[in-house]
Amino acid sequence: MGVAPEGYEFYRYNPNIGGAVVFIIAFGAATAYHGWRAWSYRAKFFIAFVLGGLLETIGYIGRAASHNNVTEIGPYVVQNMFLLVAPALFAATIYMVLGRIIRLLHAEHHSVIKVTRLTKYFVMGDICCFWAQGQGGGLQAVGKPLFTTIGRWVVVGGLVLQVLLFGLFIVVAWKFHTRINRRPTIESSSPALMWRKHMRALYITSGLILVRNVVRMIEYLQGFDGWIISHEAMLSIFDSVPMILW
């Protein structure tokens, strides 16, 4: 494994190994459970979610390996890239869930975007966010000032796009929700489908990811000497906890 240039450390603190282990266990257990559920129900649309959980787990293994080892590039690259891009995979699942709800209720006419295009557009946008954040994270790991600066702004661009995309998605979901409440379909009147429960869950999870992305965007705008990146608790409060809750 390589190390940082002399005098350079990848963190502004020594990563807490206890917290990392807690999140390794939490994300690992949640990923295993959801993976089993997805396999049991042959829910292919949930594969992105399971992969996101796997990236979170591996990311925290990287953070645990960085404890008392803040100049080692390998663990830093793993945690930086995987924790950064994992929520984009969670977001892809959310986009697909809305499309499935609309089809389940036979309410395609209530969607402001054609359902055949809805998932495709948002997932394609999400892939762009995923790519930008991954590329930016990789550039930052080089450990040279120029690449770090370029990588930071590439990540910011990816996060800004993701925030805008999520904001638009919430508007689309809310518009569909209000329309079907005003003019319900036969299927939407069935208590057995529990679609309102799924819509509430969709709003909550979207909100968690949106807040996470906004905080991450501010973190990268502040730069390596910023307040957010200098306090490990901010990662736990606004990234790790929201992602494990949803």
N, C-alpha and C positions, 0 to 999 in steps of 0.2 A: 504494500500500500504506500502511496505517496504521502508527503507531509506538506504543510503550508510553508511558504517562504519564511526565512528566519525573521522572527519578531511579529509574525502574523498569526492570529488566532481566528478560527471560523465562528466562534461564539463570543458574545459579550459577557458570558457567565459560564459556569461549569454545569452542564445539563444534569438535572436531578435524576438519579438512577431509579429511586423509589417510584416517582411519578411515571417514569417511562415504563417500568414493569407493570404498574397498575393498568396503564392503557394498552400494553401488549396483551395482557390477560383479557381485558374488557373487549377490545376489538377482535382478538382472536376467537373468543367465545361467541360473540355476536356474529362474526363472519361464518363460523362453523355452523351455527344454528340456521342462519338464513340460507347458507349454501345447501344444507340438508333439506330445508323447506322448498327451495327452488327446484332441487332435483326431484323431490317427492311429487311435486305438482307439475313437473315439466315446464316450469315458468322460465322460458328462455329470455324473456324481457328483463329478468332479474339478474342476469349474468353480470351486467355492468355494476350493479350494486355490490354483488359479492366480490368482484375484482377491486372495487373501491375499498371495501373492508380489508381485503388482503394487503393492499398498498399501505393503508393506515397501520396495520400490524407490523409490516416490514419496516415502515418508517420509524416506528417507535423502537424497534430492535436497533436501528441505526442510532437513535438518540441514546439508548442505553449503552451502546458501544462507544459513544462519544464522551461518556462520563470519565473525567480525569484524562481525557484524550482529545483535547480541543484543537490540536494541530493536525490530526489525522484526516486526510481528505476523503477516504472511502466511506466511513460512517456518516460524515457530514453530507456527502452527495446523496446517499441513500435517504436520509431523513428529510433533507431539504426538498428534493424532487418529489418523493412519494407523498409526503404530507401536503405538499403544495397542490398536486394534481388530483389526488384522490376524490375530493368533493365534486370535481367535474364529472366523474363517473356516477356519483350519487345523483347529480343533477340530471344526467341522461335518463336515469330510471324514472325520475319524477315526470319528465316530459312524456315518456311512454305511458305512464299511468293515466295521465289526463286523457290521452287518445283512447285508451281502453275503456275508461269510464264513459266517454261520449258514445262510443260504439255500443257498449253494454245497454245504455239507455235509449238507443236508437234515436239519438238527438243530434245527429250530424248537422241538421239545419239550424241549430242554435249556436254553432261554433263560428266565430268571426274569421277563422282560417279553416279551409277545407281540411277535414280530418286526415285525408290521404297525404296532405302536405304538412300538417301540424307537427307531427313527431319528426318528420324528415328535416324540416327547417331548423327546429330547435336543437336536434341532435347534431346536425351539421355545424351549427354555430358553436355548440358545446365542444365538438372535436377541435375547432379552431382555437378555442380557449385552452383546451388541454394541451395542444401542440405548442402554443405560445408560452404557456407557463413551464412546460417541460424544457423547451429550448432555453428560456431565460434562466431557469434553475441550473441547467447544465453549464451555461456561460459563467454564472456566478461562482461555480465550483472550481473554475480555473485558478482562482486566487490571485489574479492580476488586476490592478485597479481599472484598466480600460474595459476588460471583459466583464468585470463585476458591475460597472456602471451600465454598460450596454444590456447585460442580462437583467439588471434591475428594471430598466425601462421596458424591456420586452415583457417581463412578468406583469408590470403595471398595466401595460396594454391589454394583456390577456385577462386580467382581473376586471378592468374597466368594461371590457366587452361582456364578461360574464355577469357583471352587475346589471348592465343594460338589458342583456338577454333575459335575466331572471325577472327584472322589473316588467318587461313586456309580457313574459309568460304569466305572471301573476294577474296582469290586466286581462289577458285573454281568458284565463281560468275564471276570474271574477265575472267577466261579461257573460260567459257561458252559464255560470251559476245563477246569475240574476235572470237570464232569459228562460232557463228551464223552470225556475221557480214561478215565473209569471205564466208560462205556457207549458205545463208538465206533459210528458209523454206517458203512455200507459205503463211502460216499464219503470219510469221514475216514481210512480205512485205505489210501487210494490215495496213493503217494508223489508222483505227478504234480501233485497239487493244492498241495503245499507250504504247507498252511494254518498249520502250526506256525511256520514262518518269518514269515508275515504277522502272527500273533499276537504273536510276540516284537517285531516292528517296532512293532506297535500299543502294546505296553507301554512301549517305549523312548520313542516320540514322546509318549505321554500323560504320561510322567514328566517329559520336558523342558518341556512346556507347563505342567504343574502347578507345577514349581519356578519357572518364569518368573512365573506368576500370583501365587504366594505372595510372591516378592520384590517384585513390582510393588505388591501390596497393602500390604506393609510400607512401601514407599516413600511411598505416598500417605497412610498413617496417620502417618508422621513429619512430613509437611507440607513446605512449600517450603524451610524451613531445615534439613531433615533431612539425615542423613549420606549416604544412598543417592543422593538427587537431586542432591547437591552433588558427586558423583564420577562423571564420565562413564564411567569404566572399568566401573562396576557395570552400566550399560546394555548395554555390549558383552558382558560376561561372562554376565549372567543373562537377557538378552533377545535381542540380536542373534545371538550364537553359537549358543544352543540352537535358535533358529528356523531358521537356515541349515543346521544339522546335520540337522534332521529333514526 
